[in-house]
């Protein structure tokens, strides 16, 4: 019996992703995004153990961060920055990302990031001679859910 090999068709084509941002009661199809990545970093604490030379390790909390690039053609985040600088209230929001490639057997995965904040804002910009302007955006989130997950591929 040979090793199981993933079919090339089961790789996920990223250009078919969906990204939605919900601020209060308003949900935006954030189609301006050209790339996105979120991470959940686990805080690992050293644990001294009597009778053992090496340290043990224990998970002790975590932190969510996200980043991405968007076309510079929307003001959603600038409106948040404006509200914050005028009122001192920074709006929390949700980011929902779904990946699904109809050519893949993996199916669909959705991650919803809760209590998101931006950590910086591009207010205005220009680039003489450039055809298309983009902006880098990033921030944090406090928790996440996975209401849909990829199917297990043959071989797992």
Contact map, one row per residue, 1 for C-alpha under 8 A:
111000000000000000000000000000000000000000000000000000000000000000000000000000000000000000000000000000000000000000000000000000000000000000000000000000000000
111100000000000000000000000000000000000000000000000000000000000000000000000000000000000000000000000000000000000000000000000000000000000000000000000000000000
111110000000000000000000000000000000000000000000000000000000000000000000000000000000000000000000000000000000000000000000000000000000000000000000000000000000
011111000000000000000000000000000000000000000000000000000000000000000000000000000000000000000000000000000000000000000000000000000000000000000000000000000110
001111100000000000000000000000000000000000000000000000000000000000000000000000000000000000000000000000000000000000000000000000000000000000000000000000000010
000111110100000000000000000000000000000000000000000000000000000000000000000000000000000000000000000000000000000000000000000000000000000000000000000000001110
000011111110000000000000000000000000000000000000000000000000000000000000000000000000000000000000000000000000000000000000000000000000000000000000000000000000
000001111110000000000000000000000000000000000000000000000000000000000000000000000000000000000000000000000000000000000000000000000000000000000000000000000000
000000111111000000000000000000000000000000000000000000000000000000000000000000000000000000000000000000111000000000000000000000000000000000000000000000000000
000001111111000000000000000000000000000000000000000000000000000000000000000000000000000000000000000000111100000000000000000000000000000000000000000000000000
000000111111100000000000000000000000000000000000000000000000000000000000000000000000000000000000000000010000000000000000000000000000000000000000000000000000
000000001111110000000000000000000000000000000000000000000000000000000000000000000000000000000000001110010100000000000000000000000000000000000000000000000000
000000000011111100000000000000000000000000000000000000000000000000000000000000000000000000000000000110000000000000000000000000000000000000000000000000000000
000000000001111110000000000000000000000000000000000000000000000000000000000000000000000000000000001010000000000000000000000000000000000000000000000000000000
000000000000111110000000000000000000000000000000000000000000000000000000000000000000000000000000000000000000000000000000000000000000000000000000000000000000
000000000000111111000000000000000000000000000000000000000000000000000000000000000000000000000000001110000000000000000000000000000000000000000000000000000000
000000000000011111100000000000000000000000000000000000000000000000000000000000000000000000000000111100000000000000000000000000000000000000000000000000000000
000000000000000111110000000011100000000000000000000000000000000000000000000000000000000000000001111000000000000000000000000000000000000000000000000000000000
000000000000000011111000000011101000000000000000000000000000000000000000000000000000000000000011110000000000000000000000000000000000000000000000000000000000
000000000000000001111100001111100000000000000000000000000000000000000000000000000000000000000111100000000000000000000000000000000000000000000000000000000000
000000000000000000111110001111000000000000000000000000000000000000000000000000000000000000001111000000000000000000000000000000000000000000000000000000000000
000000000000000000011111111100000000000000000000000000000000000000000000000000000000000000001110000000000000000000000000000000000000000000000000000000000000
000000000000000000001111111000000000000000000000000000000000000000000000000000000000000000111100000000000000000000000000000000000000000000000000000000000000
000000000000000000000111110000000000000000000000000000000000000000000000000000000000000000001000000000000000000000000000000000000000000000000000000000000000
000000000000000000000111111000000000000000000000000000000000000000000000000000000000000000000000000000000000000000000000000000000000000000000000000000000000
000000000000000000000111111100000000000000000000000000000000000000000000000000000000000000000000000000000000000000000000000000000000000000000000000000000000
000000000000000000011110111110000000000000000000000000000000000000000000000000000000000000000000000000000000000000000000000000000000000000000000000000000000
000000000000000000011100011111000000000000000000000000000000000000000000000000000000000000000000000000000000000000000000000000000000000000000000000000000000
000000000000000001111000001111100000000000000000000000000000000000000000000000000000000000000000000000000000000000000000000000000000000000000000000000000000
000000000000000001111000000111111000000000000000000000000000000000000000000000000000000000000000000000000000000000000000000000000000000000000000000000000000
000000000000000001110000000011111100000000000000000000000000000000000000000000000000000000000000000000000000000000000000000000000000000000000000000000000000
000000000000000000000000000001111100000000000000000000000000000000000111110000000000000000000000000000000000000000000000000000000000000000000000000000000000
000000000000000000100000000001111111000000000000000000000000000000011110000000000000000000000000000000000000000000000000000000000000000000000000000000000000
000000000000000000000000000000111111000000000000000000000000000000011110000000000000000000000000000000000000000000000000000000000000000000000000000000000000
000000000000000000000000000000001111100000000000000000000000000000011100000000000000000000000000000000000000000000000000000000000000000000000000000000000000
000000000000000000000000000000001111110000000000000000000000000001111000000000000000000000000000000000000000000000000000000000000000000000000000000000000000
000000000000000000000000000000000011111000000000000000000000000001110000000000000000000000000000000000000000000000000000000000000000000000000000000000000000
000000000000000000000000000000000001111100000000000000000000000111100000000000000000000000000000000000000000000000000000000000000000000000000000000000000000
000000000000000000000000000000000000111110000000000000000000000111000000000000000000000000000000000000000000000000000000000000000000000000000000000000000000
000000000000000000000000000000000000011111000000000000000000011110000000000000000000000000000000000000000000000000000000000000000000000000000000000000000000
000000000000000000000000000000000000001111100000000000000000011110000000000000000000000000000000000000000000000000000000000000000000000000000000000000000000
000000000000000000000000000000000000000111110000000000000011111000000000000000000000000000000000000000000000000000000000000000000000000000000000000000000000
000000000000000000000000000000000000000011111000000000000011111000000000000000000000000000000000000000000000000000000000000000000000000000000000000000000000
000000000000000000000000000000000000000001111100000000001111100000000000000000000000000000000000000000000000000000000000000000000000000000000000000000000000
000000000000000000000000000000000000000000111110000000001111000000000000000000000000000000000000000000000000000000000000000000000000000000000000000000000000
000000000000000000000000000000000000000000011111000000111100000000000000000000000000000000000000000000000000000000000000000000000000000000000000000000000000
000000000000000000000000000000000000000000001111100000111100000000000000000000000000000000000000000000000000000000000000000000000000000000000000000000000000
000000000000000000000000000000000000000000000111110001110000000000000000000000000000000000000000000000000000000000000000000000000000000000000000000000000000
000000000000000000000000000000000000000000000011111111110000000000000000000000000000000000000000000000000000000000000000000000000000000000000000000000000000
000000000000000000000000000000000000000000000001111100000000000000000000000000000000000000000000000000000000000000000000000000000000000000000000000000000000
000000000000000000000000000000000000000000000000111110000000000000000000000000000000000000000000000000000000000000000000000000000000000000000000000000000000
000000000000000000000000000000000000000000000000111111100000000000000000000000000000000000000000000000000000000000000000000000000000000000000000000000000000
000000000000000000000000000000000000000000000000101111100000000000000000000000000000000000000000000000000000000000000000000000000000000000000000000000000000
000000000000000000000000000000000000000000000001100111110000000000000000000000000000000000000000000000000000000000000000000000000000000000000000000000000000
000000000000000000000000000000000000000000000111100111111000000000000000000000000000000000000000000000000000000000000000000000000000000000000000000000000000
000000000000000000000000000000000000000000000111100001111100000000000000000000000000000000000000000000000000000000000000000000000000000000000000000000000000
000000000000000000000000000000000000000000011110000000111110000000000000000000000000000000000000000000000000000000000000000000000000000000000000000000000000
000000000000000000000000000000000000000000011110000000011111000000000000000000000000000000000000000000000000000000000000000000000000000000000000000000000000
000000000000000000000000000000000000000001111000000000001111100000000000000000000000000000000000000000000000000000000000000000000000000000000000000000000000
000000000000000000000000000000000000000001111000000000000111110000000000000000000000000000000000000000000000000000000000000000000000000000000000000000000000
000000000000000000000000000000000000000001110000000000000011111000000000000000000000000000000000000000000000000000000000000000000000000000000000000000000000
000000000000000000000000000000000000000111100000000000000001111100000000000000000000000000000000000000000000000000000000000000000000000000000000000000000000
000000000000000000000000000000000000000111100000000000000000111110000000000000000000000000000000000000000000000000000000000000000000000000011100000000000000
000000000000000000000000000000000000011110000000000000000000011111000000000000000000000000000000000000000000000000000000000000000000000000011110000000000000
000000000000000000000000000000000000011110000000000000000000001111100000000000000000000000000000000000000000000000000000000000000000000001111000000000000000
000000000000000000000000000000000001111000000000000000000000000111110000000000000000000000000000000000000000000000000000000000000000000001111000000000000000
000000000000000000000000000000000001110000000000000000000000000011111000000000000000000000000000000000000000000000000000000000000000000111100000000000000000
000000000000000000000000000000001111100000000000000000000000000001111100000000000000000000000000000000000000000000000000000000000000000111000000000000000000
000000000000000000000000000000001111000000000000000000000000000000111110000000000000000000000000000000000000000000000000000000000000011110000000000000000000
000000000000000000000000000000011110000000000000000000000000000000011111000000000000000000000000000000000000000000000000000000000000011110000000000000000000
000000000000000000000000000000011100000000000000000000000000000000001111110000000000000000000000000000000000000000000000000000000001111000000000000000000000
000000000000000000000000000000010000000000000000000000000000000000000111110000000000000000000000000000000000000000000000000000000000111000000000000000000000
000000000000000000000000000000010000000000000000000000000000000000000011111000000000000000000000000000000000000000000000000000000000000000000000000000000000
000000000000000000000000000000010000000000000000000000000000000000000011111100000000000000000000000000000000000000000000000000000000000000000000000000000000
000000000000000000000000000000000000000000000000000000000000000000000000111111100000000000000000000000000000000000000000000000000000000000000000000000000000
000000000000000000000000000000000000000000000000000000000000000000000000011111110000000000000000000000000000000000000000000000000000000000000000000000000000
000000000000000000000000000000000000000000000000000000000000000000000000001111111000000000000000000000000000000000000100100000000000000000000000000000000000
000000000000000000000000000000000000000000000000000000000000000000000000001111111100000000000000000000000000000000000000111000000000000000000000000000000000
000000000000000000000000000000000000000000000000000000000000000000000000001111111110000000000000000000000000000000000000000000000000000000000000000000000000
000000000000000000000000000000000000000000000000000000000000000000000000000111111111000001100000000000000000000000000000000000000000000000000000000000000000
000000000000000000000000000000000000000000000000000000000000000000000000000011111111100001000000000000000000000000000000100000000000000000000000000000000000
000000000000000000000000000000000000000000000000000000000000000000000000000001111111110000000000000000000000000000000000000000000000000000000000000000000000
000000000000000000000000000000000000000000000000000000000000000000000000000000111111111111000000000000000000000000000000000000000000000000000000000000000000
000000000000000000000000000000000000000000000000000000000000000000000000000000011111111111100000000000000000000000000000000000000000000000000000000000000000
000000000000000000000000000000000000000000000000000000000000000000000000000000001111111110000000000000000000000000000000000000000000000000000000000000000000
000000000000000000000000000000000000000000000000000000000000000000000000000000000111111100000000000000000000000000000000000000000000000000000000000000000000
000000000000000000000000000000000000000000000000000000000000000000000000000000000011111110000000000000000000000000000000000000000000000000000000000000000000
000000000000000000000000000000000000000000000000000000000000000000000000000000000011111111000000000000000000000000000000000000000000000000000000000000000000
000000000000000000000000000000000000000000000000000000000000000000000000000000000011101111100000000000000000000000000000000000000000000000000000000000000000
000000000000000000000000000000000000000000000000000000000000000000000000000000011011000111110000000000000000000000001000000000000000000000000000000000000000
000000000000000000000010000000000000000000000000000000000000000000000000000000010001000011111000000000000000000000001000000000000000000000000000000000000000
000000000000000000000010000000000000000000000000000000000000000000000000000000000000000001111100000000000000000000111000000000000000000000000000000000000000
000000000000000000001111000000000000000000000000000000000000000000000000000000000000000000111110000000000000000001111000000000000000000000000000000000000000
000000000000000000011110000000000000000000000000000000000000000000000000000000000000000000011111000000000000000111110000000000000000000000000000000000000000
000000000000000000111100000000000000000000000000000000000000000000000000000000000000000000001111100000000000000111010000000000000000000000000000000000000000
000000000000000001111000000000000000000000000000000000000000000000000000000000000000000000000111110000000000011110000000000000000000000000000000000000000000
000000000000000011110000000000000000000000000000000000000000000000000000000000000000000000000011111000000000011100000000000000000000000000000000000000000000
000000000000000011100000000000000000000000000000000000000000000000000000000000000000000000000001111100000001111000000000000000000000000000000000000000000000
000000000001010111000000000000000000000000000000000000000000000000000000000000000000000000000000111110000001110000000000000000000000000000000000000000000000
000000000001100110000000000000000000000000000000000000000000000000000000000000000000000000000000011111010111100000000000000000000000000000000000000000000000
000000000001110100000000000000000000000000000000000000000000000000000000000000000000000000000000001111110111000000000000000000000000000000000000000000000000
000000000000000000000000000000000000000000000000000000000000000000000000000000000000000000000000000111111010000000000000000000000000000000000000000000000000
000000001100000000000000000000000000000000000000000000000000000000000000000000000000000000000000000011111000000000000000000000000000000000000000000000000000
000000001111000000000000000000000000000000000000000000000000000000000000000000000000000000000000000111111110000000000000000000000000000000000000000000000000
000000001100000000000000000000000000000000000000000000000000000000000000000000000000000000000000000001111110000000000000000000000000000000000000000000101000
000000000101000000000000000000000000000000000000000000000000000000000000000000000000000000000000000110011111000000000000000000000000000000000000000001111000
000000000000000000000000000000000000000000000000000000000000000000000000000000000000000000000000000111011111100000000000000000000000000000000000000011100000
000000000000000000000000000000000000000000000000000000000000000000000000000000000000000000000000011110000111110000000000000000000000000000000000000111100000
000000000000000000000000000000000000000000000000000000000000000000000000000000000000000000000000011100000011111000000000000000000000000000000000011111000000
000000000000000000000000000000000000000000000000000000000000000000000000000000000000000000000001111000000001111100000000000000000000000000000000011110000000
000000000000000000000000000000000000000000000000000000000000000000000000000000000000000000000001110000000000111110000000000000000000000000000001111100000000
000000000000000000000000000000000000000000000000000000000000000000000000000000000000000000000111100000000000011111000000000000000000000000000001111000000000
000000000000000000000000000000000000000000000000000000000000000000000000000000000000000000000111000000000000001111110000000000000000000000001111100000000000
000000000000000000000000000000000000000000000000000000000000000000000000000000000000000000001110000000000000000111110000000000000000000000001111000000000000
000000000000000000000000000000000000000000000000000000000000000000000000000000000000000000011100000000000000000011111000000000000000000000001110000000000000
000000000000000000000000000000000000000000000000000000000000000000000000000000000000000000011110000000000000000011111100000000000000000000111100000000000000
000000000000000000000000000000000000000000000000000000000000000000000000000000000000000001111000000000000000000000111110000000000000000000111000000000000000
000000000000000000000000000000000000000000000000000000000000000000000000000010000000000000000000000000000000000000011111100000000000000011110000000000000000
000000000000000000000000000000000000000000000000000000000000000000000000000000000000000000000000000000000000000000001111100000000000000001110000000000000000
000000000000000000000000000000000000000000000000000000000000000000000000000000000000000000000000000000000000000000000111110000000000000011100000000000000000
000000000000000000000000000000000000000000000000000000000000000000000000000011001000000000000000000000000000000000000111111000000000000010000000000000000000
000000000000000000000000000000000000000000000000000000000000000000000000000001000000000000000000000000000000000000000001111110000000001100000000000000000000
000000000000000000000000000000000000000000000000000000000000000000000000000001000000000000000000000000000000000000000000111110000000000000000000000000000000
000000000000000000000000000000000000000000000000000000000000000000000000000000000000000000000000000000000000000000000000011111000000000000000000000000000000
000000000000000000000000000000000000000000000000000000000000000000000000000000000000000000000000000000000000000000000000011111100000000000000000000000000000
000000000000000000000000000000000000000000000000000000000000000000000000000000000000000000000000000000000000000000000000000111110000100000000000000000000000
000000000000000000000000000000000000000000000000000000000000000000000000000000000000000000000000000000000000000000000000000011111100100000000000000000000000
000000000000000000000000000000000000000000000000000000000000000000000000000000000000000000000000000000000000000000000000000001111100000000000000000000000000
000000000000000000000000000000000000000000000000000000000000000000000000000000000000000000000000000000000000000000000000000000111110000000000000000000000000
000000000000000000000000000000000000000000000000000000000000000000000000000000000000000000000000000000000000000000000000000000111111100000000000000000000000
000000000000000000000000000000000000000000000000000000000000000000000000000000000000000000000000000000000000000000000000000000001111100000000000000000000000
000000000000000000000000000000000000000000000000000000000000000000000010000000000000000000000000000000000000000000000000000000000111110000000000000000000000
000000000000000000000000000000000000000000000000000000000000000000000011000000000000000000000000000000000000000000000000000001100111111000000000000000000000
000000000000000000000000000000000000000000000000000000000000000000001111000000000000000000000000000000000000000000000000000000000001111100000000000000000000
000000000000000000000000000000000000000000000000000000000000000000001111000000000000000000000000000000000000000000000000010000000000111110000000000000000000
000000000000000000000000000000000000000000000000000000000000000000111100000000000000000000000000000000000000000000000000010000000000011111000000000000000000
000000000000000000000000000000000000000000000000000000000000000000111100000000000000000000000000000000000000000000000101100000000000001111100000000000000000
000000000000000000000000000000000000000000000000000000000000000011110000000000000000000000000000000000000000000000000111000000000000000111110000000000000000
000000000000000000000000000000000000000000000000000000000000000011100000000000000000000000000000000000000000000000011111000000000000000011111000000000000000
000000000000000000000000000000000000000000000000000000000000001111000000000000000000000000000000000000000000000000011110000000000000000001111100000000000000
000000000000000000000000000000000000000000000000000000000000001111000000000000000000000000000000000000000000000011111000000000000000000000111111000000000000
000000000000000000000000000000000000000000000000000000000000001100000000000000000000000000000000000000000000000011110000000000000000000000011111000000000000
000000000000000000000000000000000000000000000000000000000000000100000000000000000000000000000000000000000000000011100000000000000000000000001111100000000000
000000000000000000000000000000000000000000000000000000000000000000000000000000000000000000000000000000000000001111000000000000000000000000001111110000000000
000000000000000000000000000000000000000000000000000000000000000000000000000000000000000000000000000000000000001110000000000000000000000000000011111000000000
000000000000000000000000000000000000000000000000000000000000000000000000000000000000000000000000000000000000111100000000000000000000000000000001111110000000
000000000000000000000000000000000000000000000000000000000000000000000000000000000000000000000000000000000000111100000000000000000000000000000000111110000000
000000000000000000000000000000000000000000000000000000000000000000000000000000000000000000000000000000000001111000000000000000000000000000000000011111000000
000000000000000000000000000000000000000000000000000000000000000000000000000000000000000000000000000000000011110000000000000000000000000000000000011111100000
000000000000000000000000000000000000000000000000000000000000000000000000000000000000000000000000000000000111100000000000000000000000000000000000000111110000
000000000000000000000000000000000000000000000000000000000000000000000000000000000000000000000000000000001111000000000000000000000000000000000000000011111000
000000000000000000000000000000000000000000000000000000000000000000000000000000000000000000000000000000000100000000000000000000000000000000000000000001111101
000001000000000000000000000000000000000000000000000000000000000000000000000000000000000000000000000000001100000000000000000000000000000000000000000000111111
000101000000000000000000000000000000000000000000000000000000000000000000000000000000000000000000000000000000000000000000000000000000000000000000000000011111
000111000000000000000000000000000000000000000000000000000000000000000000000000000000000000000000000000000000000000000000000000000000000000000000000000001111
000000000000000000000000000000000000000000000000000000000000000000000000000000000000000000000000000000000000000000000000000000000000000000000000000000011111
